[in-house]
Amino acid sequence: MKKGIKYFLFFVFSILCLLGLTVLLSRTIFKDKLIEYAIKLNQSEQKQIKSYYVSEIPVEPKYFAEDFKSIHDIVSGKCLLCEHKGYDMDSLYYSFANRIANESMTKADYGLLLREYFAALNIGHAGVMLTLHSAEYYPTIVENRLFIDKPNDHFTNNGFSDKDEIIAINNTPIDRYIQSMAKYTSASTDAYKTHLTQCRIFTSFTDSLIHCDVRRNGDTLKLKLPLTSSILSNTPKAHYKILRDSIGYVCIESMMDNVVENFKQAYNQVCSLPYLIIDVRGNGGGNSNNGRLIAEYLLKEPQEHCVGGNITPQPNVYSGKLFLLTSNHTFSAAESFTIDLKESGYVTLVGEKTAGDTGCAPKNFTSKYGIWFRIPTRDPHFSPKGFPMEGVSVEPNYEIKQTIADFFNNKDTAIEYVLNEIFNDMI
């Protein structure tokens, strides 16, 4: 009898163990399937996103009001920064809805109005996804003047030369033109709004050709510039050079795609040098985790990543003296990278103030009639040392701006300043 009870208990125990193992495996598999599904869902969503020219948006005029209401309802409910900034969302809605009621409004008019609506939020990561006609080229901004610097083939083929100054677009003086177009530019700070509008002078919402007045050697020339979206640069996301035999320089152009691998390749060529300059002046951001991974080669001590997670120094972390170059165009993931480096205390920042927006978890949404847009969805927060992550620019330790004299002599004012600091350090 006792032997039978033992066998019975062993049988029950075995069944329970088998059930437990089955549940555990099922949960693991289910979890993996959920992760796989989430990844596929995100990829699917990304593939579905479509950007339109303003004249080709997928909504007919009779549905403009309904479509805009669907956009505004999402912005009001999901964009927590709007509440943080103290906006009267009802007033904002009616100010634009009244304009939409105009029966003569075309698709192009509605598309431009949406650009203006999102720009009015004063949030750098808020915007409607509309396609621009573009030359895929930024002018060089020096002392608030706009120049051609090392033009690509598209510009030279259309008559532009190095050091041409842009003085008018479509017969409008450049300052007035920038002022008129700024209302379509989303930005968290006034300085970045102006800067980004200046950067976008070789774009158009409606036209595939713009007219440029340029000043060259005291003469004024009128040039036509065709716009397209197919002129792409194949320049690596990070590249290096060695200055004065002992100074490494790495330019990180973006925080997108394979930038970490590009950076590692560049870093391996300069990491043994006693001085290193990292340049993120033209970096418009990307993936903040890429910035975190790059920071692990530059910061000597572990610290919190300002967006979340930890920065753990690599075994071959840089041990020399480090400088970081910033500008008004240092934005998003490049800006969170800048905050991490500045708060480490190991890095000297040189250049201009940053754009003033690290992201706050931007997500994509679609209107009732299929217009995609993007807004940040997270409460505004602060870095580990209390720096606001939106609405305030990161200030460099030494504010150095490009000068006209250096520009025409093909000198980089900020780099020259750092080189001089290094020279004094060597003495």
TAGI-V238415 format. One record per residue. N is the residue number from 1. PSI is psi in radians with two decimals (none if undefined). OMEGA is omega in whole degrees, -180 to 180 (NA if undefined). Layout:
N:PSI:OMEGA
N:PSI:OMEGA
This chain:
1:-0.83:180
2:-0.65:179
3:-0.66:178
4:-0.68:179
5:-0.71:179
6:-0.79:178
7:-0.70:180
8:-0.81:-180
9:-0.68:178
10:-0.70:178
11:-0.80:180
12:-0.77:180
13:-0.74:180
14:-0.74:179
15:-0.77:-180
16:-0.74:178
17:-0.74:179
18:-0.74:178
19:-0.75:180
20:-0.77:179
21:-0.70:179
22:-0.78:179
23:-0.75:-179
24:-0.81:179
25:-0.68:-180
26:-0.74:179
27:-0.72:179
28:-0.83:179
29:-0.75:-180
30:-0.72:178
31:-0.79:178
32:-0.70:179
33:-0.67:178
34:-0.76:178
35:-0.79:179
36:-0.74:180
37:-0.74:-180
38:-0.73:179
39:-0.81:180
40:-0.67:179
41:-0.77:179
42:-0.77:178
43:-0.71:179
44:-0.74:179
45:-0.75:-180
46:-0.68:180
47:-0.53:-178
48:-0.42:-177
49:2.25:180
50:2.34:178
51:2.45:-176
52:2.62:164
53:2.62:-174
54:-0.56:-179
55:-0.09:-175
56:0.29:-179
57:2.56:-171
58:0.81:178
59:2.31:-180
60:2.67:-176
61:-0.65:-178
62:-0.23:180
63:0.11:-179
64:-0.84:-176
65:-0.76:-180
66:-0.72:180
67:-0.78:-180
68:-0.66:178
69:-0.70:180
70:-0.65:177
71:-0.86:-177
72:-0.67:179
73:-0.70:178
74:-0.80:179
75:-0.79:-179
76:-0.66:-176
77:-0.51:-172
78:-0.49:-176
79:1.62:-175
80:-0.38:178
81:-0.51:179
82:-0.77:177
83:-0.73:179
84:-0.65:-179
85:-0.09:175
86:0.50:-178
87:2.50:169
88:1.63:-172
89:-0.53:177
90:-0.78:179
91:-0.70:178
92:-0.77:-180
93:-0.89:-175
94:-0.55:179
95:-0.61:178
96:-0.64:180
97:-0.65:179
98:-0.60:179
99:-0.62:179
100:-0.48:-180
101:-0.22:178
102:2.06:-174
103:-0.32:-179
104:0.02:-177
105:2.22:178
106:3.04:176
107:-0.75:179
108:-0.72:177
109:-0.77:-179
110:-0.74:178
111:-0.76:178
112:-0.65:178
113:-0.68:177
114:-0.70:174
115:-0.77:-179
116:-0.69:179
117:-0.87:-179
118:-0.61:176
119:-0.58:-179
120:-0.31:178
121:-0.30:-179
122:0.85:178
123:2.11:-174
124:-0.51:-178
125:0.33:176
126:2.28:179
127:2.75:177
128:2.48:-174
129:1.56:177
130:2.52:-177
131:2.35:177
132:2.51:161
133:2.26:-170
134:2.64:171
135:0.00:178
136:0.82:-179
137:2.30:176
138:2.36:171
139:2.81:174
140:2.24:-175
141:2.05:-178
142:2.07:-179
143:0.74:177
144:0.36:173
145:2.64:-173
146:2.22:-175
147:2.73:168
148:2.23:179
149:2.05:-179
150:1.19:-176
151:2.56:176
152:3.13:-176
153:-0.63:-179
154:-0.70:-179
155:-0.77:180
156:-0.64:179
157:-0.35:179
158:0.33:170
159:0.01:-179
160:2.61:179
161:2.80:178
162:2.35:178
163:0.14:171
164:2.39:175
165:2.25:178
166:2.04:-176
167:-0.22:177
168:2.59:174
169:2.21:-179
170:0.78:177
171:0.24:176
172:2.18:178
173:2.48:-167
174:-0.69:180
175:-0.77:178
176:-0.64:180
177:-0.79:178
178:-0.76:-180
179:-0.70:-178
180:-0.50:-177
181:-0.24:-177
182:-0.46:-179
183:-0.22:178
184:0.05:-173
185:2.11:177
186:2.23:-179
187:2.62:-179
188:-0.23:177
189:2.68:180
190:-0.68:-178
191:-0.74:180
192:-0.61:177
193:-0.82:179
194:-0.82:-179
195:-0.84:-177
196:-0.62:176
197:-0.70:176
198:-0.73:180
199:-0.50:-173
200:0.36:-178
201:-0.42:179
202:0.76:175
203:2.89:176
204:2.48:176
205:-0.48:-170
206:-0.39:-171
207:2.59:177
208:0.17:179
209:2.32:173
210:2.72:180
211:2.22:-176
212:2.31:167
213:2.18:-180
214:2.58:175
215:2.21:-178
216:2.01:179
217:0.71:177
218:-0.19:179
219:2.71:176
220:2.22:180
221:2.58:175
222:2.10:-176
223:2.57:176
224:2.41:-179
225:1.88:174
226:2.50:-179
227:2.48:178
228:3.03:176
229:0.29:-174
230:0.08:-179
231:1.74:-174
232:2.54:178
233:2.43:176
234:0.24:180
235:2.34:177
236:2.69:-179
237:-0.40:177
238:2.37:178
239:2.82:-172
240:2.90:166
241:2.86:180
242:2.21:-178
243:2.30:175
244:0.64:172
245:-0.40:-174
246:0.16:-176
247:2.06:177
248:2.56:178
249:2.17:177
250:2.11:176
251:2.15:177
252:1.86:-171
253:-0.39:-176
254:2.79:172
255:0.42:-178
256:2.83:165
257:-2.15:-173
258:0.55:-176
259:-0.60:-178
260:-0.78:178
261:-0.73:176
262:-0.77:-179
263:-0.80:-179
264:-0.72:178
265:-0.75:178
266:-0.77:-178
267:-0.70:-179
268:-0.37:180
269:-0.27:-174
270:-0.10:-171
271:-0.34:180
272:-0.11:-179
273:2.63:-175
274:-0.29:180
275:2.48:-179
276:2.27:176
277:2.16:174
278:2.25:-174
279:1.98:175
280:0.50:-176
281:-0.56:180
282:0.28:-173
283:1.95:-180
284:0.16:174
285:-2.76:-176
286:-2.01:-179
287:2.06:-177
288:-0.47:178
289:-0.55:175
290:-0.71:176
291:-0.70:178
292:-0.77:-179
293:-0.66:177
294:-0.71:180
295:-0.47:-180
296:-0.28:175
297:-0.12:-171
298:-0.42:-176
299:2.26:-171
300:-0.39:-177
301:2.59:176
302:2.54:175
303:2.88:176
304:2.41:170
305:2.29:-172
306:-0.36:178
307:-0.36:-178
308:2.52:-176
309:-2.98:-176
310:2.63:173
311:2.04:-179
312:2.01:-176
313:2.43:176
314:2.75:178
315:-0.59:179
316:0.65:-180
317:2.57:-177
318:2.34:-176
319:-0.07:-178
320:-2.83:-180
321:2.27:-169
322:2.37:176
323:2.53:177
324:2.19:177
325:2.22:-179
326:2.87:178
327:3.13:175
328:-0.35:-178
329:-0.01:176
330:1.93:-164
331:2.65:169
332:-2.15:-178
333:-0.51:175
334:-0.53:180
335:-0.70:175
336:-0.64:174
337:-0.75:179
338:-0.75:179
339:-0.78:179
340:-0.81:-178
341:-0.71:-180
342:-0.72:-177
343:-0.23:176
344:-0.50:-177
345:-0.05:-178
346:-0.17:-168
347:2.43:175
348:2.12:180
349:2.30:-179
350:2.40:176
351:-2.28:-177
352:2.89:174
353:2.61:179
354:3.14:-173
355:-0.57:177
356:0.58:178
357:2.01:179
358:-0.21:175
359:-0.99:-177
360:0.87:174
361:1.11:178
362:2.47:178
363:2.74:-179
364:2.46:178
365:2.93:177
366:2.53:177
367:3.04:-180
368:-0.55:-176
369:0.35:167
370:0.34:175
371:2.16:-178
372:2.52:176
373:2.95:-174
374:2.37:176
375:2.62:172
376:2.54:-173
377:-0.06:-176
378:2.61:173
379:2.48:175
380:2.45:-179
381:-3.06:-175
382:2.73:176
383:2.95:178
384:-0.45:179
385:0.27:171
386:0.27:179
387:2.30:180
388:2.36:-174
389:0.00:177
390:2.41:174
391:-0.12:-179
392:2.26:180
393:2.57:172
394:2.20:-179
395:2.36:177
396:2.81:174
397:-0.60:178
398:1.98:-179
399:1.93:-177
400:2.15:180
401:2.63:178
402:2.41:178
403:2.70:178
404:-0.77:-178
405:-0.81:179
406:-0.67:-179
407:-0.81:-179
408:-0.28:174
409:0.21:178
410:0.69:176
411:2.50:177
412:1.90:-172
413:-0.76:-178
414:-0.78:179
415:-0.71:178
416:-0.67:178
417:-0.81:-180
418:-0.76:179
419:-0.67:177
420:-0.71:177
421:-0.72:179
422:-0.74:178
423:-0.79:179
424:-0.58:178
425:-0.53:-179
426:-0.45:-176
427:none:NA
